[in-house]
């Protein structure tokens, strides 16, 4: 098949049929796409994990690097020239799901104190992900994770409760310290943070690895316990509940056994967080997608009504995005986490997003399923009449079917169907069954018939 994405359905569209396509600022999307093209073009080997798009983005990426796009109209023309739009969703569904994420800005310290008692850990040396080298800069967010005991024994890594209780303390893994475990939890959910130190300097940290334990959303637990209604759930409501109930917050937090380790990255205050593709994200244009289905750098046009301006607003969101990141909760063909930037306002917008949206994936023209379908070779109809002439039945072969010919049919002849009048309404029908195609008979006095001729007609 020219394009096949597991568990999904897609519909070819025309550019004119995409609501908001002509009004969007595609130049901003082009610059984001151009940033993704750098690692795509630099790749010398095909992707290790087979995906529907494979390495097909290489061609439009080379064209993008050679293009001189100076306006939104030129950018829009570029995408229309090198891609085809497909509306994509999970099988049996018409919409996907979008959420939001951001980069928290927190106060912290390089040293432990009563004000900053909670450590932010780097990856421990005894943490291993099956099939991945330990020297890898950033380990995947999925896969089996183990702790090594001795030379050979591997066991599951410590969960959140064990780490919070200090199982890793004293090993020199502390990057910095923050005020409380709730701040650390939300920092781990977002995957990056800016830590403002007491001397005014800022350190940047990014996701590096995880402990392999199951991720459990604390918001879902609050809904199941009827503490917060589903329609009122937001990140801010979770923060407020944990701040008001510190003892219950500890038990709630530990229901999520997953734990994230960070690494310090050299970025300035002007630089955005680094995504899983290894490049800085673009606020309002970068999305996290399911890395098992999609290729980083794939453009997606997202159409939705989102609470951008306030919790109850229905702001039209029609924007071309680029997949540059991933997350353990981002699963499915039409699922995205929108990156909104850094700071409190970005956090408020991100925290109230969990809405349906329509996804339109831009596929390189080399994989156009409509054009490829026209070129697909269909098998010829089976030439049963020719085979029957080549291999006629033996004269003494037993006849199939009833021994007596049915009425209104020819007992002998060339196996043609004979029209008869139906006794009820006088309409013409056929009463004779179609002739069976006889198989070649083995010769008792010689070798079996040659099969070259048989295969030739089958082709």
C-alpha positions in Angstrom: 0.0 0.0 0.0 1.3 3.5 -0.7 0.4 4.7 2.8 -0.7 2.7 5.8 -0.9 4.0 9.4 -2.0 1.5 12.0 -5.5 2.0 13.5 -6.3 5.0 11.4 -8.5 6.2 8.6 -7.8 9.0 6.2 -9.6 11.0 3.6 -7.9 13.0 0.7 -8.9 16.6 0.6 -8.5 19.7 -1.6 -6.7 22.7 -0.2 -9.8 24.8 -0.8 -11.8 22.4 1.4 -9.7 23.1 4.5 -11.4 25.7 6.8 -8.9 28.4 7.7 -6.1 27.2 5.4 -5.9 30.4 3.4 -6.0 32.7 6.5 -3.3 31.0 8.5 0.3 32.5 8.7 2.1 29.7 6.9 5.4 31.6 7.0 5.7 30.9 10.7 4.9 27.2 10.1 7.5 27.2 7.3 10.2 28.4 9.6 9.3 25.7 12.1 9.3 23.1 9.4 12.7 24.4 8.2 14.1 23.8 11.7 12.9 20.2 11.6 14.6 19.7 8.2 18.1 20.1 9.5 18.3 16.7 11.3 16.1 15.1 8.5 18.5 16.1 5.7 21.6 15.3 7.9 20.4 11.7 8.4 22.5 9.2 6.5 20.6 6.1 7.3 16.9 5.3 7.1 14.8 5.4 10.3 15.3 2.3 12.5 11.5 2.2 13.3 9.4 1.6 10.1 6.7 4.3 9.8 4.2 5.2 7.1 6.1 8.3 5.9 9.5 6.7 6.3 12.2 9.0 4.8 9.8 10.7 2.4 10.2 14.1 4.1 13.8 14.3 2.8 12.7 15.6 -0.6 10.4 18.5 0.6 13.1 19.3 3.2 15.8 19.7 0.6 13.3 21.9 -1.4 12.6 24.0 1.7 16.3 24.7 2.3 16.7 25.8 -1.3 13.6 28.0 -1.3 13.5 31.7 -0.5 10.2 32.1 1.3 9.6 35.7 2.3 5.8 35.8 2.9 2.9 33.7 4.1 1.6 33.4 0.5 4.9 32.0 -0.7 5.0 29.6 2.2 1.4 28.4 1.5 2.4 27.9 -2.2 5.4 25.8 -1.0 3.3 23.5 1.1 0.7 23.1 -1.7 3.4 22.3 -4.2 5.2 19.6 -2.2 2.4 18.0 0.0 -1.1 16.6 -0.3 -3.6 17.0 2.6 -5.3 14.0 4.2 -7.8 14.2 7.0 -6.7 11.6 9.5 -8.4 10.1 12.6 -8.7 6.9 14.6 -10.8 4.2 12.9 -14.6 4.9 13.4 -14.0 8.5 14.7 -14.2 11.9 13.1 -12.1 13.9 15.6 -8.9 13.6 17.5 -7.8 15.1 20.8 -5.5 18.0 21.6 -4.0 19.0 25.0 -1.4 21.6 25.8 2.0 21.8 27.5 4.5 24.5 28.4 7.8 25.1 30.1 7.5 26.0 33.8 9.5 28.8 35.3 10.4 28.0 38.9 12.5 29.3 41.7 15.3 27.0 42.9 18.7 26.7 44.3 21.9 24.7 43.6 22.1 23.7 47.3 19.7 22.1 49.8 17.8 24.4 52.2 14.6 24.6 54.1 13.2 26.8 51.4 14.3 24.5 48.6 14.3 20.9 50.0 13.2 18.8 47.0 16.0 17.5 44.7 15.8 17.5 40.9 17.7 14.4 39.8 19.8 13.6 36.7 19.7 10.1 35.3 21.3 7.4 37.6 24.1 5.3 36.1 22.4 2.1 37.1 19.3 2.8 35.0 19.0 0.8 31.7 16.5 0.8 28.9 16.3 -2.4 26.9 17.7 -2.1 23.5 19.2 1.4 24.0 22.7 2.3 24.8 23.3 4.0 28.2 25.5 6.6 26.5 22.5 8.0 24.5 21.9 11.7 25.3 18.2 11.3 25.9 16.5 7.9 26.5 13.1 7.1 24.9 10.0 7.7 27.1 8.7 4.2 26.4 10.2 0.8 26.8 11.4 -1.6 29.6 13.5 0.2 32.2 15.7 -1.8 34.7 18.0 -1.3 37.6 21.2 -3.4 37.5 22.2 -5.4 40.6 25.6 -6.9 40.4 26.8 -7.8 37.0 23.8 -9.5 35.5 20.6 -9.2 37.6 18.1 -6.7 36.3 15.0 -5.6 38.3 12.4 -2.8 37.8 13.6 0.6 38.7 12.5 2.4 41.9 9.0 4.0 41.8 8.1 7.6 42.8 7.4 6.8 46.4 10.8 5.1 46.9 12.6 8.0 45.2 10.7 10.7 47.2 11.7 8.8 50.4 15.3 9.3 49.5 16.6 6.0 47.9 18.8 8.1 45.5 20.0 10.7 48.0 23.7 11.1 48.6 24.7 9.8 45.2 25.6 13.2 43.7 22.7 13.1 41.2 21.2 16.5 42.3 21.0 19.1 39.6 19.3 21.6 41.8 16.5 21.9 44.4 12.9 23.3 44.2 10.3 24.3 46.8 8.0 21.2 46.9 7.1 17.9 45.3 4.0 19.3 43.6 6.2 21.7 41.5 8.5 18.8 40.7 5.6 16.6 39.6 4.3 19.3 37.1 7.8 19.9 35.9 8.1 16.2 35.1 4.8 16.1 33.3 5.9 19.1 31.1 9.3 17.6 30.5 11.4 20.8 30.9 11.8 23.8 33.1 13.6 27.1 33.7 15.0 27.3 37.2 15.7 30.8 38.5 18.5 30.6 41.1 19.0 32.9 44.1 21.8 34.8 42.4 19.5 35.7 39.4 21.0 33.2 37.0 18.8 30.7 35.2 19.5 27.0 34.5 17.6 25.1 31.8 16.7 21.4 32.3 15.2 18.9 29.9 13.8 15.4 29.9 16.5 12.8 29.9 14.9 9.5 31.0 12.2 7.9 33.1 11.9 5.0 35.6 9.7 2.8 33.4 6.8 2.7 35.9 3.2 3.2 34.7 2.1 6.8 34.2 -1.2 7.5 36.1 -2.8 11.0 35.6 -3.6 12.4 39.0 -6.6 14.3 37.5 -8.2 11.1 36.6 -8.0 9.9 40.2 -9.6 13.1 41.4 -12.5 12.6 39.0 -12.9 8.9 40.0 -13.0 9.9 43.6 -15.7 12.6 42.9 -13.4 15.3 44.2 -13.4 17.4 41.0 -16.0 17.1 38.3 -14.8 16.0 34.9 -16.0 19.2 33.2 -14.2 21.4 35.8 -10.9 19.5 35.7 -7.8 21.6 34.9 -4.2 21.7 35.9 -4.9 24.7 38.1 -7.6 22.9 40.0 -5.2 20.1 40.7 -2.6 22.6 42.0 -5.2 24.2 44.2 -6.3 20.9 45.6 -2.8 19.8 46.4 -1.9 23.1 48.0 -5.0 22.9 50.3 -4.5 19.2 51.2 -0.7 18.5 51.6 -1.2 15.2 53.3 -3.7 13.9 50.7 -1.5 15.4 48.0 1.3 13.0 48.9 -0.9 9.9 48.6 -2.4 11.2 45.4 1.0 12.1 43.9 2.4 8.6 44.6 -0.5 7.0 42.7 1.5 8.1 39.7 4.6 5.8 40.0 6.3 7.2 37.0 9.3 9.4 37.6 11.3 11.6 35.2 15.1 12.4 35.3 16.5 15.5 33.8 19.7 16.8 32.2 21.0 20.4 32.2 21.1 22.0 28.7 22.9 25.1 27.6 20.2 27.4 26.4 19.7 31.1 26.8 16.6 32.8 28.1 15.5 33.5 24.5 15.7 29.9 23.5 12.7 27.6 23.7 12.8 24.1 25.2 14.3 21.2 23.3 11.9 18.7 21.9 12.4 15.0 21.3 13.6 15.7 17.7 16.6 17.4 19.3 15.8 21.0 18.2 14.2 24.0 20.0 10.4 24.1 19.9 8.4 26.9 18.5 5.6 28.3 20.8 2.2 27.9 19.1 3.7 25.9 16.1 5.3 22.8 17.7 3.3 19.7 18.7 4.1 16.4 20.4 2.7 13.3 18.6 2.8 9.6 18.9 6.4 8.7 17.8 5.5 5.1 17.1 3.2 6.3 14.3 4.4 9.6 13.0 7.7 11.0 11.8 9.2 14.1 13.4 8.9 17.1 11.0 5.5 16.1 9.6 3.2 19.1 9.2 -0.3 18.9 10.6 -3.1 21.4 10.1 -5.3 21.4 13.3 -8.8 22.8 13.3 -10.6 23.2 16.6 -12.3 25.6 19.0 -10.2 25.9 22.2 -10.3 27.9 25.4 -7.4 30.1 24.6 -8.6 33.5 25.8 -10.4 32.1 28.9 -11.7 28.9 30.5 -15.1 29.2 28.7 -14.0 30.8 25.4 -14.3 29.0 22.1 -11.5 30.5 20.2 -11.1 29.3 16.6 -7.8 27.5 16.3 -6.9 26.8 12.6 -3.2 26.5 12.4 -0.4 24.6 10.6 1.8 22.8 13.2 4.9 20.7 12.9 5.5 17.5 14.9 8.8 17.9 16.9 8.1 16.2 20.3 6.4 13.3 21.9 5.1 12.2 25.3 4.0 9.0 27.0 0.4 10.1 27.1 0.3 11.0 23.4 -1.1 7.9 21.7 -3.0 7.5 18.4 -3.0 8.9 14.9 -4.9 12.1 15.7 -3.5 13.0 19.1 -1.3 16.1 19.8 0.1 18.1 22.6 0.4 21.8 21.6 3.5 23.7 22.9 2.5 27.2 24.2 5.9 28.4 25.4 7.2 29.3 28.8 5.8 31.0 31.9 2.6 31.3 33.9 0.3 32.4 31.1 1.4 29.6 28.8 0.8 27.3 31.8 -2.8 28.6 32.3 -3.7 28.1 28.6 -2.1 24.6 28.5 -3.8 23.6 31.8 -7.3 24.0 30.4 -6.9 22.2 27.1 -8.4 18.8 26.5 -10.6 19.2 23.5 -11.6 17.5 20.3 -10.0 18.6 17.0 -9.8 17.7 13.4 -6.4 16.7 12.1 -5.2 17.1 8.5 -1.8 15.5 7.9 0.4 16.9 5.1 1.9 14.0 3.2 4.8 14.4 0.7 3.5 14.1 -2.9 5.7 11.0 -3.4 3.3 9.1 -1.1 0.1 10.6 -2.5 -2.4 7.6 -2.0 -4.7 8.8 -4.7 -2.0 9.1 -7.3 -0.4 5.8 -6.2 -3.7 4.1 -6.3 -4.1 5.0 -10.0 -0.8 3.3 -10.7 -1.5 0.1 -8.8 -1.7 -3.0 -11.1 -4.8 -5.0 -10.6 -4.9 -8.8 -11.3 -6.6 -9.9 -14.6 -9.8 -11.8 -14.4 -9.3 -15.6 -14.3 -9.3 -17.0 -17.9 -11.3 -20.0 -17.1 -12.6 -20.5 -20.7 -9.0 -20.7 -22.1 -8.0 -23.2 -19.4 -11.0 -25.3 -20.1 -10.1 -25.6 -23.8 -6.5 -26.5 -23.0 -7.4 -29.1 -20.5 -10.8 -30.7 -21.6 -12.3 -33.4 -19.3 -11.7 -37.0 -20.2 -14.5 -38.8 -22.0 -15.0 -41.4 -19.4 -14.7 -38.9 -16.5 -17.7 -39.1 -14.1 -20.2 -36.3 -14.4 -20.7 -34.0 -11.4 -24.1 -33.0 -10.1 -27.4 -34.9 -10.4 -27.6 -37.9 -12.7 -30.7 -36.6 -14.4 -30.6 -33.2 -16.2 -33.0 -30.6 -14.7 -36.0 -29.5 -16.6 -35.8 -26.6 -19.1 -32.0 -27.1 -19.5 -29.9 -28.6 -22.3 -28.6 -32.0 -21.3 -25.9 -31.7 -23.9 -24.1 -29.0 -25.6 -21.7 -26.2 -24.9 -22.6 -25.5 -21.3 -24.5 -22.4 -22.1 -27.3 -21.2 -19.8 -30.8 -21.5 -21.3 -33.3 -18.7 -20.6 -36.6 -20.0 -19.2 -39.8 -18.2 -18.4 -40.6 -18.0 -14.7 -44.0 -19.6 -13.9 -45.1 -16.8 -11.6 -44.4 -13.5 -13.4 -43.1 -14.4 -16.8 -39.7 -12.8 -16.2 -36.6 -14.3 -17.8 -34.2 -16.2 -15.6 -31.4 -18.7 -15.9 -31.9 -22.1 -14.4 -28.7 -23.8 -15.3 -25.7 -23.7 -13.0 -22.4 -22.4 -14.5 -20.1 -25.0 -15.7 -17.3 -26.0 -13.4 -13.7 -25.5 -14.7 -12.2 -29.0 -14.9 -8.7 -29.6 -13.5 -6.0 -31.2 -15.6 -6.0 -35.0 -15.3 -2.8 -37.0 -14.8 -1.8 -39.2 -17.7 -1.5 -42.9 -16.7 1.0 -43.6 -19.5 3.2 -40.5 -19.3 4.4 -37.4 -17.4 1.8 -34.9 -16.1 0.9 -32.0 -18.4 3.3 -29.1 -18.6 2.5 -26.3 -16.2 4.3 -23.5 -18.1 1.2 -23.0 -20.3 -1.1 -23.0 -17.3 1.0 -20.3 -15.5 1.2 -18.2 -18.6 -2.6 -18.0 -18.9 -2.9 -17.3 -15.2 -0.8 -14.2 -15.6 
